[in-house]
Amino acid sequence: MRSNEIFARMGPEAALAFLTEIHEQAPGVEQIALSAASGAFRLRPVFLRRQPRKRQAEWMRQALSRPTAAPVAEEVLAEYFLSGRKPLLVELLDALGIPHDDGTLRDPKPACPAAAELEPALAKFRAGAEPELRELLLAAFAAQSAIDWPGLDAQVAGVLGITFP
């Protein structure tokens, strides 16, 4: 799955909840997402900012759903977890045994843990609070261009029915 496909699977309500969350938790990420929407639809950023949040969210979702927007969608998801949900990201990286500095990977292309280690780590991670957000993080992590982990892709594929908390 690619990052743009994560946004393609979001419904309008999930996109609105995501935009509301990034507005509160990570305003810089909101700027990236809305800039992508204004560029994709050739809207002036001022015009887009004056629209109701529900309309902004739908434009953001549609823009980031496009295959050409995959790199931007990847950046939005990565920055969202680094800026707004860092404890959850750190928990995942620790569970997978990936060396990091407060959520930032030390190795830009980390090796996939063995299947015997990956499955229990994912099960333990998934057992925590906010299961929808955990699934979103797993999908976003698997969709990163630096991550080529077929074992993780298989674990994430088909599970994500995005209903953002």
C-alpha positions in Angstrom: 0.0 0.0 0.0 1.2 3.5 -0.8 0.5 6.6 1.3 -1.9 8.1 -1.1 -4.0 4.9 -0.9 -4.4 5.5 2.8 -6.1 8.8 2.1 -8.1 7.2 -0.7 -9.6 4.8 1.9 -10.5 7.6 4.3 -14.2 8.5 4.2 -15.3 12.1 4.5 -15.8 11.8 8.2 -12.4 10.3 8.8 -10.8 13.0 6.7 -12.5 15.7 8.7 -11.4 14.0 12.0 -7.8 13.8 10.6 -7.8 17.4 9.6 -9.2 18.5 12.9 -6.6 16.5 14.8 -3.7 17.8 12.8 -5.1 21.3 13.3 -4.9 20.8 17.0 -1.8 18.6 17.4 0.4 19.4 14.4 -0.4 22.7 12.7 2.7 22.4 10.4 1.2 19.2 9.0 -2.1 20.9 8.4 -0.2 23.5 6.3 1.4 20.8 4.2 -1.9 19.0 3.6 -3.8 22.2 2.7 -1.0 23.4 0.5 -1.2 20.1 -1.4 -4.9 20.6 -1.8 -4.6 24.1 -3.0 -2.0 23.1 -5.5 -3.9 20.1 -6.8 -7.1 22.0 -7.4 -5.4 25.3 -8.3 -7.0 27.1 -5.5 -5.6 30.1 -3.8 -4.5 29.1 -0.3 -6.4 32.0 1.2 -9.6 30.8 -0.5 -9.1 27.3 0.8 -8.5 28.5 4.4 -11.8 30.4 4.4 -13.8 27.4 3.5 -15.6 25.3 6.1 -13.4 22.7 7.7 -15.5 19.9 6.2 -14.8 21.2 2.7 -11.1 21.7 3.4 -10.9 18.1 4.6 -12.5 16.7 1.5 -10.2 18.7 -0.8 -7.2 17.5 1.3 -8.4 13.9 1.1 -8.9 14.0 -2.7 -5.6 15.7 -3.3 -3.6 13.3 -1.1 -5.4 10.3 -2.7 -3.9 11.0 -6.1 -1.0 8.7 -7.1 1.1 11.7 -8.0 0.7 13.0 -4.4 2.1 9.8 -2.8 5.3 11.6 -1.7 3.4 14.4 -0.1 0.9 12.0 1.5 3.9 10.1 2.9 5.3 13.3 4.4 1.9 14.3 5.9 1.6 10.9 7.6 5.2 10.8 8.8 5.1 14.4 10.2 1.7 13.8 11.8 3.1 10.9 13.8 6.4 12.7 14.5 4.7 15.9 15.6 1.4 15.0 17.0 1.6 11.3 18.1 5.3 10.8 18.9 4.7 8.5 22.0 2.8 6.1 19.8 5.5 6.1 17.1 8.2 5.5 19.7 6.2 2.6 21.1 6.0 1.0 17.7 9.7 1.5 16.9 10.6 0.1 20.4 8.3 -2.9 19.9 9.9 -3.6 16.5 13.4 -3.1 17.9 14.3 -0.4 15.4 17.0 2.0 16.6 15.8 5.6 16.7 16.4 8.9 18.4 13.0 10.0 19.9 11.1 8.7 16.9 13.6 9.6 14.2 15.1 6.5 12.6 18.9 6.2 12.9 19.1 4.0 9.8 17.1 5.4 6.9 16.4 1.9 5.6 15.9 -0.3 8.6 16.0 -4.1 8.1 12.8 -6.0 8.7 12.7 -8.1 11.8 12.4 -11.8 11.3 8.9 -13.2 11.0 9.2 -14.9 14.4 9.9 -11.4 16.0 7.6 -9.3 13.8 4.3 -11.1 14.4 4.5 -11.0 18.2 5.7 -7.4 18.2 2.8 -6.3 16.0 0.3 -8.3 18.1 1.5 -6.6 21.3 1.4 -3.2 19.6 -2.1 -3.7 18.3 -3.3 -4.7 21.8 -2.9 -1.1 23.1 -5.4 1.7 23.3 -6.7 3.5 20.2 -6.7 0.6 17.8 -7.7 2.7 14.8 -4.8 5.0 15.3 -2.5 2.1 15.7 -3.6 0.6 12.4 -3.2 3.9 10.7 0.4 4.1 12.1 1.2 0.6 10.9 -0.2 1.4 7.4 1.7 4.7 7.3 4.9 3.0 8.4 4.5 0.2 5.9 3.8 2.8 3.1 7.0 4.7 3.7 9.2 4.5 0.6 12.2 3.6 2.8 10.4 0.5 4.3 10.3 -2.5 2.1 9.0 -5.2 4.5 6.8 -7.8 2.8 6.0 -9.3 6.2 4.6 -6.0 7.5 2.8 -5.4 4.2 1.1 -8.7 4.6 0.1 -7.9 8.2 -1.4 -4.5 7.2 -3.0 -5.4 3.9 -6.8 -5.5 4.2 -6.9 -4.6 7.9 -7.1 -0.9 7.4 -10.7 0.3 7.2 -9.9 3.9 8.2 -12.3 5.3 10.8 -10.1 7.9 12.3 -10.7 8.3 16.1 
